[in-house]
Each structure stands twice: as structure tokens, then as C-alpha cells.
């Protein structure tokens, strides 16, 4: 898979938590937009986010990689969930200006934000990459209610060895929900050297699964 990203432009959006930044990777003839937030331990440089930004515009999907205000400000620690949700809610109108239905998504903490806010914001569907179903080693602290709470069609893409929740631990998803496993992958979708698939193949699996799921909306 090529690491070449499509032409992009960055937009600064004011939120109650400070300025957020939206990096647009635009499809020539968009039919959908996919908004992707990052996790609590990193930014939009995450390899799965970059892979989707590189691969989906050719399939008619504009990708918006969203930097939360804490990350734009150079801080190392993410704020409380309510602050993340408030910032995401405030920048949503900028995402809607894409002029096509918007799918809310993200990785890890960003996936949680998307799930919590999607219904109220009028998102078309939800993409949850590496959803942190529970803290490592604490399955009793399940966040399943967040995942299924939107009631919207949801695609979960999860590493087979993700300590925050392996695929077999996930609940049944509402109608229109799917779960795709990336075999042997951890929370960042890294795979061991001896795994039967390479890191590049893992990214191709993710991009293909998301593209196929989005194609199914038929808009």
C-alpha cells in the first residue's frame, strides 16, 4: 500500500476547549465524509488513520483527520471525556460543510467520542478503530454501553491481540453493526514479526474492510 496521501488542507476550528484542527483529504467526487479522531496517546499520525486518509478518497470518501484542541496546543495528556465530547460537538458543523453525509469515527479514545456523540450530532454511522472496550486486565470495567449506545450502524475494527478488548469479548452489535478482526494485531494494529501477515497487509485489511463497509451505504 502506498503511503502517499491525497491533497490535503488544514482548517482551524474554534471550540470551548481551544482550537481544533481538521486535516481534509478530499475525494474528487465525494459521496461520504469520514471524520476520524485520534487516541489519547497519539495524534493523527497513527498508521491506521493515515492509511484510511490515503486510500479512501479514491473510493469517493473524503477523510477528515481531526486533531483535538489538547493535541493542537502541544499538551501530552488528554482532558476528561466531557471536554473531548464538547470539542468534537463544536467542530461538527465544519465537518458537515463537506456537503455529504458524515460518518463519525476515530481510534481508541477517539472512537469512544464518536460513539458517545454520533446520534445527537446526526452522524450517518460510526467507525470504531481499536475500541477500548475495557482497561487492560480489567474486563469488568466494560464500556460496551458506549459502543452500542448510538444505535447507528457501527463498524468495529479490532486487533486480535488488543489488550483493551479482543474481538471475542465484544457484545453483539445493533442491526447494521459489524466487527472485523485484524489477526495478531495489538491496540495500535502492530503485528509481530512472525505473524502470517505484515504490517502493510494489516493496513490493507483495515482499509479494504472500511471501504467495503462504506460502499454498502449506497449513497
Secondary structure, DSSP 8 states (H G I E B T S, - for coil): -------EEEEEEEETTEEEEEEEE--TT-SEEEEEE--TT--TT-HHHHHHHHHSGGGTEEEEEEE-HHHHTT-SS---HHHHHHHHHHHHHHHHTTSSEEEEEEETHHHHHHHHHHHHHT-S-EEEES---S-TT-TTS--HHHHHHT-S-EEEEEETT-TT--GGG-----TT-EEEEETT--TT----TTSSS-HHHHHHHHHHHHHHHHHTT--
